[in-house]
Amino acid sequence: MPSLYALKPWYTRRLHRFVAGAVARGTSPDAFTAVGVLGAVLAGAAIALGWWLPALVLLAVRLAGANLDGAVARARGVARPWGFVLNELGDRVSDLLMFAGLAVLAVRTGGDAVAGLTPLSWVLVAAVAATLPTFVSLAGAGAGTPRFNGGPFGKTERCAFAVFAAAVPTLLPAVAVVVVVGSVLTGVVRALRAHHVLTSPVTRAGA
């Protein structure tokens, strides 16, 4: 299914000069993971204050770091399992920081309850739901599938909706509902992909 994740190769190509520079200088891919997390720290603060334009720029930095760490590792031929672990940890921490900013924004701006939940409660529910696609992907990878990414609602979409919520805090509950529904749908799509791979005749023959 199409999503903003399909723009990742295009975005990575736009960052090619950083990859070339990192290869020339021997820069560690982990440095870009750190840059991505730092971008998320600052983006979380911007979101909490409702500063949507700085949040947009800083979340772009977050996504750039998440793209460049793997691209640099492959270009330098230094990809390693621990780098995968650091990349996953960086992504999860960055997501939590973004939702922390949304939680603070919800407290600061208040608002009426929707379907019995306050805006803060909706943000917390969305933060939990947003972990589902990753859990499904890692569970599938542990069983022998590729590490699935993309889907109808991944981290790029989460970042986009976080910026929208920072711009229009009154719509925080609606944004949270979109995150919940999109995350569940993405988890189902990835689970179906994992099921297809694990139950295919070729996979069973190689087991």
N, C-alpha and C positions, 0 to 999 in steps of 0.2 A: 504494500500500500504506500502511496506517495506521502512524503513528509518533508519537513525542513532538513532532516538528516541527509536527504539526497543532495543538499548543497555542500556537504562536508568536503567532497573532493574539490569542488570549485573554490571553496574557502581556503583549503590547504594550498592550492596552486597560487592563490593570491599571496600566500605567505612564503613563497618559495625562496625569496631572498633571505629570510630568516633561517631557513633550513640550510641554504648554501653557506651563510655566515657561520652557523653553528658547526657545520662540517669542517670549514676552514680553520676555525679556532679550537676545535675539539671540545666544544661545549657539551656538557652532560645533558641527556634528555630530561633528567630529574630536575634540572634548573627550570625547564618550561612547565613541568608539573607544579613547581613551587610558584611560578609566576601566575599560573591559572588559579591556584588557591588564594594567592594574595589579591588577585582581581576579584574573586568571590567575596573575600573579607570586606573590601572597600565597596563592592556592589551591594552587599547586605546592609551596610551602613547607609548608603544612598537610598536604597529602597525604604528603609525604616523612616527616613526623613521625607519620603515622597519626592525625591529628586530623580525623576524618571530619566532625564537625558544623561546625567552622569552614570546612572545605573545601566543604561543602554550601552554606553562606551565601555564600562567596566565589565559587564557581562560578555561583551565581545572579546575583551582581554581574557576573561575566564575560558571562553570557548577556544580562543587562539592557543592558549597554553595546553588545553586538552588535546587539540589537534597536533600541535608541534612536537609534543613529547614523543609520540609514536612515530611521526614522520622523521624526526631527527634520529631516533634509534634505528630505524630501518636504513636511512641514508648512510649512517656511520657504521652499520653492521654490528651494532652493540645491543640489539634487542635481547632481553633476558627475562626469565620468569619473574624475578623480583621487580623489574620495571613494570610488568603487568599489574602486580599487586599495588605498587605505588600509584599507578594510573587510576586504578579502581578506587583506592582510598581517597585520592585527590578529588575524583568526581563526586564521591559520596559526601565528603566534607564540604565541598563547594555547594552541593545541593542543600545541605543542612543550613549553611550560612545564608543562602538565599531565602529559605523559608523562615529562618530566624528574623531576617529583615522584614518579611511580610507579617510575621507575628507581632513584631513591635509596631509596625504600621497599623495593624488592626487595633491594637490597644490604644494607640495615639488618636486614631480617627473615630473610634467607636462605631456606632451604627446599630440598626435594629437586627434582632434575630431573624433568621430565615430558616423555615422548616424546623424551628425549635433550637437552632444552633446559632451562637453568636458568631460574628466575623472571625474572632480568634479561634473558636472551635473549628470553623470551616477550614482555616489555614492549617491547623494541626492535623485534621483528617486528610487534607490534600498532601501534606508532608509525608504521612504514612503511606498513602496510596502511591505516591511517586516512587517509592522504593520497590514496588511490585515488579516492574519490567526488569530491573537489575537482578532481583532475586530469581526470576524465571530464567534469565540468560545464564547466570552463574550455575544454577541447578542443572540446566541443560549441558553446560560446558563440563561440569563435574561428571556427567553421565557419558560424555564423549562427543557432544555436538560442537560445532564452532561456537565462538562467543558472539551470539546474535546482538546486533545493534539496530538502530532505526525503528521503524514502525510508525504508526500514525501519530504518536505523541511521545517524543523522547526529550532529552535535556535541552535541545535547541528550542523546542516548543515551550518547555517550562520556563526558560529564560525570557522568551518573547512575552508570555502571559504575565510574568512577574513584572516586567517593565510596564505593561498595560495597567496592572493593578496599582503600581506606584503612581502612574499618571491619573488614574481615576479610582481612588481608594473606596469610593462608595460601592464599587462593583466587585469588591474583594470576595464576597460569598459566591457570586456568579463565576468569577475566575477560578475559585477553588473547586466548584462543581465541574467545570471543564477539565481541570487537572485530574480530578478523581475519575471521571468517566474516561478521559483519554488514556490515563495510566492503566486502568483496568483493561481497556480494549487492547492496548499495546501488550500488556502481559499475556492476554489470551492469544493474540497473534503470534507472539514469540513461543508460547507453549505449543501451539499447533505446529509451528515450524520444527520445534524440537521433536515433537511426536512423529512428524513425517520422517525426519532424519533417522531417528532411533528405531523406527519400525519398518524402514525400507528394506527390501531383500538384500541390497548390497551391504547395508550396515550389519544386518544379522549374519550375513555370510562371513564378515570380517571379525565378528565377535569371538 
